[in-house]
Amino acid sequence: MRKGLASSGRNNGVQLMPIVYSANYTPNPWDGPYCISPIDKSPYSPDLNPIEQLWDYMKDWIGDRYLVAQDRKLSYDQPHEAVRAAWDAILTSILDKQIDLMQARCKAVIDAQGGQPPY
């Protein structure tokens, strides 16, 4: 595949940049002649993403009001209705609490050196 892409690019006047392919054949531009070393940490930290806390709140809200009351079964149209109702049920006080906790969350992640905070 790489040889085919290279010859196709050369035939069309495209200058190709050397790219190292990983085991799943996804190009990795960080390897190769440029020697760029990314930090080996995931850019995704659920502890620093306030929406994750809201998803948990919504999941619990839906479980309490829809799934328990209806023997854990929803009809075809009810999931959309349940998610909309849960989103609308998020109070300003819940959002304010997440904002207030952000500094403590950042400190906990820093103290854990990017790992899982102890809470």
C-alpha positions, 0 to 999 in steps of 0.5 A, a space after each residue: 500500500 505504501 509503495 502504491 501511494 508513493 508512486 502515485 504521489 510521485 507520478 502526480 508531482 506530489 512531494 511526499 513527507 516520510 511517514 512511519 506507519 503503525 501496526 494498524 497502518 495509521 500514519 504517525 507524523 511524529 515518528 521519522 526524521 523530525 524526531 518529535 517526541 510527544 508526551 506519553 499522556 492521554 490528552 483526555 482527562 475525564 477528571 478535568 472535563 466538567 461535562 463528564 460529571 453532568 453525564 453521570 448526573 443525567 445517567 442517574 436522573 434517567 435511571 431514577 425517573 425512567 428506568 426504575 419506573 418502567 422496569 428498565 425498558 424504554 420504548 423507541 421514542 423514550 430515550 430521546 425524551 429521557 435525555 432531553 428531560 435530564 438535560 433540562 433538569 440540570 440546575 444552575 447550582 449543579 453547574 456552579 458546583 462543577 465550576 467551583 470544583 475545577 481548581 481542586 480537580 486541577 490540583 488533584 490531577 497535578 498532584 497525581 502527576 497526570 494519573 488518577 486522582 485519589 477521589 
